[in-house]
Amino acid sequence: MRAFTEWPVEVPETDTPPLKVPAVSQVETLSCSDAELTRPLVQSIKAAANEGHWIQTYTEEQVGRHFLANYGYFELVGPKGHFHSNHLRAFVAYWGAGLKYDWHHHEAEEIYLCLAGGATFYADGRAPVKVSPGKAVFHASHQSHAMMTTDQPILTLVLWRGAGLAGLPRMDNA
């Protein structure tokens, strides 16, 4: 992760209020039995899940009701995060079991670090990559990518760097 980006020196706390999405209850009860390396972080996220300002980028028209009931994220560090930085964005993101996060892209470069559970990531120009706790996957700027969970959910730490930090992902079919 250190090779991906330098951590900002100053990240002042913001006055971001808690906000829940339906998936927060799944995060709070998430098993981390497979997450030996990341267990302390997962347990901290579970304990503080109600304090996050959880949001969803997509609409029901774009991804469906089931997807929205089983997905959410909060910006821990970034322009709109609990801690402010214009240098990087760090998100805690969750997708429930059996979800397809369809093909999308964004300007910022991105790295997903799997904290608990697992998924398969797909990207233009690359073979599929299965991630498990402690494993990471990188997506270049504007590289179209997708993700699929199967019988288990995935909890991730997602970092963005470079141009486009203020932007949002866009579905490729949008």
Secondary structure, 3 states (H helix, E strand, C coil): CCCCCCCCCCCCECCCCCECCCCHHHHHCCCCCCCCCCHHHHHHHHHHHHHCECECCCCHHHHCHHHHHCEEEEEEEECCCCEECCCCEEEEEEECCCCEEEEEECCCEEEEEEEEECEEEEECCEEEEEECCCCEEEECCCCCEEEECCCCCEEEEEEEECCCCCCCCEECCC
